[in-house]
């Protein structure tokens, strides 16, 4: 599809097409950067909460068997 479009463009039309595509790409990247800047606060806190809860759960799951082994050895 792109090859068919590129073959049809020549000279001034090709430059115009490339310019429009570059502006669209710049707009997409700019909007992505803005979205990432805004969303990073919420994503970061969400990840931290999940890591903390998983850490607490693992600590709970591993500490119980350790206590049982310690008490049996006494």
N, C-alpha and C positions, 0 to 999 in steps of 0.2 A: 504494500500500500504506500509506504513512504517513498519507495523507489519510484513509483508511478508519479507521485507528487513532485519529487525532486527533478524528474526528467522534464516535466512540463514547465518548471520555473527556469528562467534564464535571465541573466543581467539584472535589471532593476527589480523585477518581480521576485527574483530569488533573494535579493538583499532585503526587500520589504518583508517577505515571509520569515526569513531568519530573524529580523528585528522584532517582529511580533512574537515569535516563539521565545526569544530571549526575554522579552518583557513579561510574558506569561510565566516563564520559569522563575524570574526574579520575584514576581508577586506570590507565587506558590511558596518559595523558600522563605520569603519575608513573613508570610502568614504562619508558616510552620515555626519559625523562630519565636514569634510573638506568642503563639499558643504554648510552646514549650516553656517559655519564661513564666507564663501565668500558671500553667498546670504543674510545674515542678514543685511548687510548695505543697500542693495537695498529694501529689504522687509520693513525694519524699516522706511526708508524715504517715501516709498509708503503709508504705513499705516498712518504716520504722515500727509501727504498731504491730504489723504481722510478724516481724522478726522478734520483737520483744515477747509476744504471746507464744511463739514457737519455742523460744529459748526457755521461757518459764515452764512450758509443758514438758520439754525434754528434761529439764532439771528435776521436775517432779517425778517423771518416769524413771530416771536413773538414780535418784537419791534413795528411793524406797528399797530397791534391791541391795544397794550398798549398805544401808542401815541393817537390813536383815542379815547379811553376811557378817557384818561386824558383831551383831548380837549373838550369832551362832558360834562365833569363834571364842567367845568369852566363857 
